[in-house]
Amino acid sequence: VNLLIGLTSVFFSCLTSGYAGTYHEVTLKAKNASLIVRNIQMSSISLVLALIGCFRDSDIIMQKGFFHGYDSLVLLVIFLQAVGGL
């Protein structure tokens, strides 16, 4: 069950990352807004969703820490997502 949840999470992370990149290119070519403004607009949605998730799990985060349960595979996926966005 955990493997299925993990693979599903990675799949949707890749899917939304690809969509965000495509959306970013389309909006930059369509309008004359600066790159910084577009990045803030797109990241604000992610920030709100991340804060909702942290608030929902705040008891666990306070007890065990934010990075509890992270292993080398999780850190590798985070690294690859971060590098892929550059």
C-alpha positions in Angstrom: 0.0 0.0 0.0 2.8 2.4 0.8 4.5 1.7 -2.5 1.3 2.5 -4.4 0.9 5.7 -2.5 4.5 6.7 -3.1 4.4 5.9 -6.8 1.1 7.8 -7.2 2.6 10.8 -5.4 5.6 10.8 -7.7 3.5 10.4 -10.8 1.3 13.3 -9.9 4.3 15.4 -8.9 5.8 14.8 -12.3 2.5 15.5 -14.0 1.9 18.8 -12.3 5.5 19.8 -12.7 5.3 19.2 -16.5 2.0 21.1 -16.6 3.5 24.0 -14.6 6.4 24.2 -17.0 4.1 24.2 -20.0 1.8 26.8 -18.5 4.7 28.9 -17.5 6.0 29.0 -21.1 2.5 29.8 -22.5 1.9 32.6 -20.1 5.3 34.1 -20.7 4.9 34.1 -24.4 1.3 35.4 -24.2 1.6 38.4 -21.9 4.2 41.0 -21.0 4.5 40.2 -17.3 7.9 39.8 -15.8 9.4 36.4 -14.9 9.3 37.2 -11.2 5.6 38.1 -11.2 4.7 34.8 -13.1 6.8 32.7 -10.6 5.1 34.3 -7.7 1.7 33.7 -9.2 2.4 30.1 -9.8 4.2 29.4 -6.5 1.4 31.0 -4.5 -1.0 28.1 -5.3 1.7 25.6 -4.2 2.4 27.5 -1.1 -1.3 27.5 0.0 -1.7 23.8 -0.7 1.5 23.0 1.3 0.4 25.1 4.2 -2.9 23.3 4.3 -1.1 20.0 4.4 1.2 21.2 7.1 -1.7 22.5 9.2 -3.6 19.2 8.8 -0.6 17.3 10.0 0.6 19.8 12.6 0.4 17.5 15.5 2.7 14.9 13.9 5.1 17.6 12.7 5.4 19.1 16.2 6.0 15.7 17.7 8.3 14.0 15.2 9.6 16.9 13.0 8.9 17.9 9.5 11.4 15.5 7.9 10.3 12.4 9.9 10.1 9.3 7.7 12.2 10.7 4.9 14.7 8.2 3.6 17.3 8.4 0.8 14.8 7.6 -1.9 12.5 10.4 -0.9 15.4 12.8 -0.7 16.5 11.6 -4.2 13.0 12.4 -5.6 13.0 15.8 -4.0 16.4 16.5 -5.4 15.4 15.5 -8.9 12.3 17.6 -8.8 14.3 20.6 -7.6 17.0 20.2 -10.2 14.4 19.6 -13.0 12.9 22.9 -12.2 16.1 24.8 -12.8 
